[in-house]
Amino acid sequence: MIVAMARLGVIGKNGNLPWAGKLRADMDHFKKVTMNKTVVMGRKTFDSIPARFKPLPERENVILTRDSNYSQPDCLVLHHRDEVLRLAELRDEVFIIGGAEIYRLMMPYTSRLIVTHLFSLIEGDTFFPPMPGNWNAETLFNQEVDEKNFFPFSVVEYTRD
Ligand SMILES: NC(=O)c1ccc[n+]([C@@H]2O[C@H](COP(=O)([O-])OP(=O)(O)OC[C@H]3O[C@@H](n4cnc5c(N)ncnc54)[C@H](OP(=O)(O)O)[C@@H]3O)[C@@H](O)[C@H]2O)c1
């Protein structure tokens, strides 16, 4: 999984990232980590990506929906959690990229989480689910505020104990 969250686990607001366009270093980090991988997202998260960025380039884009008539050009559409698990067995690595419903659905099967922790309290309506179990945490890097990053954050990798 890869996610960015503010304090209290806020990950979204009004169908979007509350910090959209304000965290360049996190966008670059997301791109670097997911490049050439499979990315799995909920239909609402796919909807939230600006048209010019989708499907996310140079990644296998997978969308989960219950709508059996749904299709998107150059995307793989799946309808059940078990189909995601089967795909994960066939691929080197699969990244769950949100949103909240899909994080919750896939949490029990996740071995590694890369979390951007924004230190700020930011208003939102969508929250990261609990992470049951024991995890080891390693800080990968820290970002201070600058002209392209409006909030300070730390990127932490969690692996199952
Ligand atoms: N901060 C971050 O890192 C981050 C990352 C991603 C997203 N977000 C934010 O999170 C919010 C969106 O999250 P969300 O929880 O509302 O939506 P979501 O998880 O992106 O998508 C939910 C949709 O996924 C499909 N779905 C859910 N469970 C399913 C299942 N068991 N089988 C098949 N399909 C299933 C359904 O699609 P249908 O309705 O089509 O059936 C459902 O409406 C936005 O604000 C977005 O910006 C934040």
The ligand as an SDF file (V2000), in Angstrom:
LIG
                    3D

 48 52  0  0  0  0  0  0  0  0999 V2000
   -4.2580   10.4300    0.5370 N   0  0  0  0  0  0  0  0  0  0  0  0
   -4.1240    9.4030   -0.2780 C   0  0  0  0  0  0  0  0  0  0  0  0
   -3.0340    8.7980   -0.3610 O   0  0  0  0  0  0  0  0  0  0  0  0
   -5.2920    8.9510   -1.1020 C   0  0  0  0  0  0  0  0  0  0  0  0
   -5.1430    7.9060   -2.0220 C   0  0  0  0  0  0  0  0  0  0  0  0
   -6.2630    7.5310   -2.7830 C   0  0  0  0  0  0  0  0  0  0  0  0
   -7.4690    8.1860   -2.6300 C   0  0  0  0  0  0  0  0  0  0  0  0
   -7.5650    9.1910   -1.7240 N   0  0  0  0  0  0  0  0  0  0  0  0
   -8.8410    9.8910   -1.5310 C   0  0  0  0  0  0  0  0  0  0  0  0
   -9.8020    8.9550   -1.0460 O   0  0  0  0  0  0  0  0  0  0  0  0
  -11.1090    9.3710   -1.4890 C   0  0  0  0  0  0  0  0  0  0  0  0
  -11.7530    8.2190   -2.2360 C   0  0  0  0  0  0  0  0  0  0  0  0
  -11.8690    7.1120   -1.3540 O   0  0  0  0  0  0  0  0  0  0  0  0
  -13.2390    6.3050   -1.1870 P   0  0  0  0  0  0  0  0  0  0  0  0
  -13.0680    5.3770   -0.0530 O   0  0  0  0  0  0  0  0  0  0  0  0
  -14.3500    7.2910   -1.1760 O   0  0  0  0  0  0  0  0  0  0  0  0
  -13.3680    5.5190   -2.5770 O   0  0  0  0  0  0  0  0  0  0  0  0
  -12.4260    4.4180   -3.2980 P   0  0  0  0  0  0  0  0  0  0  0  0
  -11.9460    3.4180   -2.2900 O   0  0  0  0  0  0  0  0  0  0  0  0
  -11.4330    5.0910   -4.1640 O   0  0  0  0  0  0  0  0  0  0  0  0
  -13.4780    3.7450   -4.2850 O   0  0  0  0  0  0  0  0  0  0  0  0
  -14.6550    3.1670   -3.7720 C   0  0  0  0  0  0  0  0  0  0  0  0
  -15.3050    2.3610   -4.8880 C   0  0  0  0  0  0  0  0  0  0  0  0
  -14.5520    1.1590   -5.1030 O   0  0  0  0  0  0  0  0  0  0  0  0
  -15.4270    0.1220   -5.4940 C   0  0  0  0  0  0  0  0  0  0  0  0
  -15.3730   -0.9440   -4.4890 N   0  0  0  0  0  0  0  0  0  0  0  0
  -15.2660   -0.8230   -3.1360 C   0  0  0  0  0  0  0  0  0  0  0  0
  -15.2400   -2.0380   -2.5510 N   0  0  0  0  0  0  0  0  0  0  0  0
  -15.3370   -2.9440   -3.5450 C   0  0  0  0  0  0  0  0  0  0  0  0
  -15.3680   -4.3680   -3.5830 C   0  0  0  0  0  0  0  0  0  0  0  0
  -15.3210   -5.1080   -2.4530 N   0  0  0  0  0  0  0  0  0  0  0  0
  -15.4600   -4.9820   -4.7770 N   0  0  0  0  0  0  0  0  0  0  0  0
  -15.5230   -4.2620   -5.9230 C   0  0  0  0  0  0  0  0  0  0  0  0
  -15.4990   -2.9160   -5.9590 N   0  0  0  0  0  0  0  0  0  0  0  0
  -15.4040   -2.2660   -4.7840 C   0  0  0  0  0  0  0  0  0  0  0  0
  -16.8280    0.7430   -5.5800 C   0  0  0  0  0  0  0  0  0  0  0  0
  -16.9520    1.2390   -6.8910 O   0  0  0  0  0  0  0  0  0  0  0  0
  -18.4000    1.3890   -7.6330 P   0  0  0  0  0  0  0  0  0  0  0  0
  -19.1520    2.4310   -6.8520 O   0  0  0  0  0  0  0  0  0  0  0  0
  -18.0560    1.8100   -9.0220 O   0  0  0  0  0  0  0  0  0  0  0  0
  -19.0290    0.0200   -7.5670 O   0  0  0  0  0  0  0  0  0  0  0  0
  -16.7130    1.8920   -4.5870 C   0  0  0  0  0  0  0  0  0  0  0  0
  -17.6650    2.9220   -4.7810 O   0  0  0  0  0  0  0  0  0  0  0  0
  -10.8870   10.6060   -2.3540 C   0  0  0  0  0  0  0  0  0  0  0  0
  -11.0510   11.7660   -1.5530 O   0  0  0  0  0  0  0  0  0  0  0  0
   -9.4330   10.4610   -2.7780 C   0  0  0  0  0  0  0  0  0  0  0  0
   -8.8330   11.6990   -3.1100 O   0  0  0  0  0  0  0  0  0  0  0  0
   -6.5120    9.5900   -0.9610 C   0  0  0  0  0  0  0  0  0  0  0  0
  1  2  1  0
  2  3  2  0
  2  4  1  0
  4  5  1  0
  4 48  2  0
  5  6  2  0
  6  7  1  0
  7  8  2  0
  8  9  1  0
  8 48  1  0
  9 10  1  0
  9 46  1  0
 10 11  1  0
 11 12  1  0
 11 44  1  0
 12 13  1  0
 13 14  1  0
 14 15  2  0
 14 16  1  0
 14 17  1  0
 17 18  1  0
 18 19  2  0
 18 20  1  0
 18 21  1  0
 21 22  1  0
 22 23  1  0
 23 24  1  0
 23 42  1  0
 24 25  1  0
 25 26  1  0
 25 36  1  0
 26 27  1  0
 26 35  1  0
 27 28  2  0
 28 29  1  0
 29 30  1  0
 29 35  2  0
 30 31  1  0
 30 32  2  0
 32 33  1  0
 33 34  2  0
 34 35  1  0
 36 37  1  0
 36 42  1  0
 37 38  1  0
 38 39  2  0
 38 40  1  0
 38 41  1  0
 42 43  1  0
 44 45  1  0
 44 46  1  0
 46 47  1  0
M  CHG  2   8   1  16  -1
M  END
$$$$
